């Protein structure tokens, strides 16, 4: 049975991942970590997640001998440290961390020469289906519509726009032959003037306990098409991550996306 480790196991997403792994009949939770000094160190990770003792204590550092695949939803800094450890030990990794830099992406590509990596800003099956629908919509409308991306998350989220919103914008931009760096508009304030042709606008909401909402709007004179995904539970991301870990086990080393896992690419 595939052995799974969860990092950041005492956090909101970490607890949900623990539950998803323990609920699966195809994988086994064998390792869990948190930052050194975290009050959860030494506690049973199942109890922290509210599912009862599972016989796995939270550790303050990663032990590659304890797992086959690491599921990682933490900070960019911690993620890249764990990527280096996994690459050195020949262990696979599923990454849902957002806010990774271009340099981080290059390091992931290097690591993927020797290990299997799934890295995606959103592990939800529904979100990745939306990415496919966005490709179809952008190809159909072409330059005849204005494109806007609106996203909402809980008040504690530290990066904006969300990684999922950026990915949605990238999918649309690439389909239309545009560069998001050139055509993305992330700030509007004051007297901005009329909308520039071919731009892709972003709007960000941070409020309350919103798990995650994303809408991409294709607007033309007389009609508007909106592709929307709403998450009501972090379990959608956790279940997708377990699915990705299982999928990786039969693949050669490489850097994959969730769309690969779902057979869209």
Buried (B, 14 or more C-beta within 10 A) or exposed (E): EBBBBBBBBBBBBBBBBBBBBBEBEEBBBBBBBBBEEBEBBEBBBBEBBEBEEBEBBBBEEBEBEBBBBBBBBBBBEBBBBBBEBBBEBEBBBBBBBBBBEEEBEEBBEEBBEEBBBBBBBBBBBEBBBBBBBBBEBBEEBEEEBBBBBBBBBEEEBEBBBBBBBBBBBBBBBEBBEBEBEEBBBBEEEEEEEEEEEBBBBBBBEBEEEBBBBBBBBBBEEEEEBEBEBEBEEBBBBBBBBBBBBBBBEEEEBBBBBBBBBBEEE
